[in-house]
Amino acid sequence: MTALLDALRGALGAEFVIENPADRERYEHGARYDKGQCLAVLRPADTAEVAACLRLAAESGVRIIPQGANTGLVGGSTPDGAGQDLVLSLERLKSFAFDIDNGAVRVGAGLLLSDLNARLEPEGMVFPIDLSADPSIGGMIATNTGGARFLRHGDVRANVLGLTAVLPDGRVVRLGGGVRKNNTGPDWKHLLIGTSGAFGVVTEAELRVSALPRETAVALLVPAAPEAVLPVLRAMERRFGPMLSAFEGMSSGAVEAALAHVPALRNPFSPDPIPDYAMLVEIARTMPALEGEVPLEDLLQSGLAALMEEEPDLLLDARFGPPERGWALRHALSEGVKAAGKLIAFDLGFRRGQTMPFRLHMQRELARLHPEIRVCDFGHFGDGGLHFNLVVPFGSRWASDEAAEKALRDRVIAVAVEEFGGSFSAEHAIGRRNQAYFDAYSDPRLKAWSAAILQTSGDTRIGAARFD
């Protein structure tokens, strides 16, 4: 390893090869419960230096773990406990070039989402993937992030025009570009989006950007019954069309956890009890209001009032307020449930019609078999995404018995995939936490295809996930 580290220092500069355990620590610990130990942390400055790192690691047979902002939740960006991996931090790759004519921006993989949008805002533009966390662009591409406004803007995949990437053996490839319509063959960039860096490390991306909303309106809806949630969504899609930008579901457990964790939040349901389930809905428009045009909040209120009159069995209540207040509550859910106890979290995806049946099935099963477990779920109901969070007391056996937790995880995933036709990873991709489920549920033919692709690109291990 000494020769490899010497070569890496020569390629990057000694100050950008971090070996000191104290300095490595923040790269070795993930956003939630993932931690490990690495041989060293590499901090390249550009694509050429990334290529040098991968080439040298491949020649030495050492695994590379690409890392952006390290906000992932499935162990995809942290090393294992063996101390033999190299963490490849892309945090120095922060280039930015805005192409106003093409409605696109070319950025380095290490640029944070918040920094990208801060630089786009003066241009009246935004990269419209809305998240509670602040990931890097490279991490978002590696996991094909969705987020709260998927309903209107799609996932990261739908907004990537081109990529620059380094293959496992150190070769640099440029896939796609600013040309939006190009049917000259397979669109190879999609091999790298959502595959956790296993097929190559993205160093630069060209992204489609959208106009900033000029006006938004938000409401919190209380359904008359769980079965009413999907009919409400369909009614809103018919009534508001492309203006409907978000339709988020929130359980009472998640809302209570957020309010307890962030005292500054206002309880929007007070003085009434927090409902068992609520939906945050948003409509938005990018055009300035014309003279005499109805404000969006009035449009939303009148539309929901008409819905409640026409179909009185769907909604019990609709509450309105400043959009920033509604989104503050929504974005506090994740940290709230994390603070409420030992968190056993799932990132699941379903056909929209199966989302509520799954959660009701699991609520009944857990209440019967494990009444000490509290369901604190929320999710992007408009696209079938469900963050199915189970919170258990810190002192319970679930907090310390790894075998019991694994059995519970296996059961939830089995029900989601086998009984309800869902996905075990809606938007967190594959890391160590999801590897066993990929191995169990993926078509062997697809694994064989992945292995063939890896062999052509160097057959050298990158990342925590295996697709072969």
Secondary structure, 3 states (H helix, E strand, C coil): CHHHHHHHHHHHCHHHEECCHHHHHHHHECCCCCECCCCEEECCCCHHHHHHHHHHHHHHCCCEEEECCCCCCCCCCCCCCCCCCEEEECCCCCCEEEECCCCEEEEECCCEHHHHHHHHHHHCEECCCCCCCCCEHHHHHHHCCCCCCHHHHCCCHHHEEEEEEECCCCCEEEEECCCCCCCCCCCHHHHCCCCCCCCCEEEEEEEECEECCCEEEEEEEEECCHHHHHHHHHHHHHHHHHHEEEEEEEEHHHHHHHHHHCCCCCCCCCCCCCCCEEEEEEEEECCCCCCCCCCHHHHHHHHHHHHHHHCCCCEEEEEEECHHHHHHHHHHHHHHHHHCCEEEEEEEECCHHHHHHHHHHHHHHHHHHCCCCEECCEECHHHCEEEEEEEECCCCHHHCCHHHHHHHHHHHHHHHHHHCCCECECCCCCCHHHHHHHHHHCCHHHHHHHHHHHHHCCCCCECCCCCC
